Amino acid sequence: MNRGDDMEKDTTEKLPFSTIDQVGVVVKDLDRAVEFYSSLGIGPFQPLHVTRVERTVYGKLADDVRNISRVAQMGHVQLELIQPVSGESVQKEFLERRGEGINHLGFLVDDVGKEVAKLVAKGFNVISSVQYLGGGGVAYLDTDRIGGVLFELIQWPPQ
């Protein structure tokens, strides 16, 4: 008898939280934060170059939202420092409510729409999303109800 014959197959649906791509930290002053993290040997920091087409926050179009960010690669994980500048973003809400800190963990996915649909079916809500020019985008989920950290699904646009 083959040992695999008597093992039950795992029929649970795989959720998209296996490939962490990014840790997002909300800061009050981006230049000061870059200087601090650089002094610890992290960096170099670069602007995040992705052209946004549309942003929603809590289901409403949010064209007035502007965050500035810089990223540094740390092995396989990107550290993103984010400073809210204008509009009502989830990052601004985080900063006002909790101060500086880890806002989100970003998980790399092949199809953000498909993965969002699976998570919505499980009872999670998209609280903010961004569509990128050329395809792809991100979706922030309301996973902060336990642990205080949002999960972001990231589908980078084709290169």
LINVEN-V643200 format. One record per pair of residues at least 4 apart in sequence whose C-alpha atoms are under 8 Angstrom apart, sorted by the first residue. I is the first residue (numbers start at 0). J is the second residue. Records with the same first field share a line. If there is no record, write none. Layout:
# LINVEN-V643200
I->J ; J
This chain:
# LINVEN-V643200
0->4
1->5
2->6
14->114 ; 117 ; 118
15->106 ; 107 ; 108 ; 114 ; 152
16->106
17->106
18->106 ; 107 ; 108
19->76 ; 104 ; 105 ; 106 ; 107
20->75 ; 76 ; 77 ; 104 ; 105 ; 106 ; 107
21->76 ; 77 ; 78 ; 79 ; 104 ; 105 ; 106
22->76 ; 77 ; 78 ; 79 ; 101 ; 102 ; 103 ; 104 ; 105
23->78 ; 79 ; 80 ; 81 ; 101 ; 102 ; 103 ; 104 ; 105
24->78 ; 79 ; 80 ; 81 ; 99 ; 100 ; 101 ; 102 ; 103
25->80 ; 81 ; 82 ; 83 ; 90 ; 93 ; 94 ; 99 ; 100 ; 101 ; 102
26->32 ; 80 ; 81 ; 82 ; 83 ; 94 ; 98 ; 99 ; 100
27->82 ; 83 ; 94 ; 99
28->32 ; 82
29->33 ; 67 ; 68 ; 69 ; 80 ; 81 ; 82
30->34
31->35
32->36 ; 80
33->37 ; 44 ; 69 ; 80
34->38
35->39
36->40 ; 41 ; 42
37->41 ; 42 ; 43
41->71 ; 73
42->71 ; 72 ; 73
43->71 ; 72
44->69 ; 70 ; 71 ; 72
45->69 ; 70 ; 71
46->68 ; 69 ; 70
47->68 ; 69 ; 70
49->131 ; 132 ; 156
50->131 ; 132
51->129 ; 130 ; 131 ; 132
52->129 ; 130 ; 131 ; 132
53->60 ; 61 ; 62 ; 129 ; 130 ; 131
54->60 ; 61 ; 62 ; 64 ; 127 ; 128 ; 129 ; 130
55->59 ; 60 ; 61 ; 62 ; 126 ; 127 ; 128 ; 129
56->60 ; 61 ; 87 ; 88 ; 89 ; 126 ; 127 ; 128
57->125 ; 126 ; 127
58->125 ; 126 ; 127
61->86 ; 87
63->85 ; 86 ; 87
64->84 ; 85 ; 86 ; 87 ; 88
65->83 ; 84 ; 85 ; 86
66->81 ; 82 ; 83 ; 84 ; 85
67->81 ; 82 ; 83 ; 84
68->79 ; 80 ; 81 ; 82
69->79 ; 80 ; 81
70->77 ; 78 ; 79 ; 80
71->77 ; 78 ; 79
72->76 ; 77 ; 78
73->77 ; 78
81->90
82->90
83->88 ; 90 ; 91
87->91 ; 92
88->92 ; 127
89->93 ; 126 ; 127
90->94 ; 102
91->95
92->96
93->97 ; 98 ; 99 ; 102
94->98 ; 99 ; 100
101->148
102->147 ; 148 ; 149
103->148 ; 149 ; 150 ; 151
104->148 ; 149 ; 150 ; 151
105->150 ; 151 ; 152 ; 153
106->150 ; 151 ; 152 ; 153
107->152 ; 153 ; 154
108->114 ; 152 ; 153 ; 154
109->154
110->114 ; 135 ; 154
111->115 ; 135 ; 136 ; 137 ; 138 ; 152 ; 153 ; 154
112->116
113->117
114->118 ; 152
115->119 ; 125 ; 138 ; 152
116->120
117->121
118->122 ; 123 ; 124
119->123 ; 124 ; 125
123->140 ; 141 ; 142
124->140 ; 141
125->138 ; 139 ; 140 ; 141
126->138 ; 139 ; 140 ; 141
127->138 ; 139 ; 140
128->136 ; 137 ; 138 ; 139
129->136 ; 137 ; 138
130->134 ; 135 ; 136 ; 137
131->135 ; 136 ; 156
132->156
133->156 ; 157
134->155 ; 156 ; 157
135->153 ; 154 ; 155 ; 156 ; 157
136->153 ; 154 ; 155 ; 156
137->151 ; 152 ; 153 ; 154
138->151 ; 152 ; 153
139->149 ; 150 ; 151 ; 152
140->149 ; 150 ; 151
141->149 ; 150
142->147 ; 148 ; 149 ; 150
143->147 ; 148 ; 149 ; 150
144->148
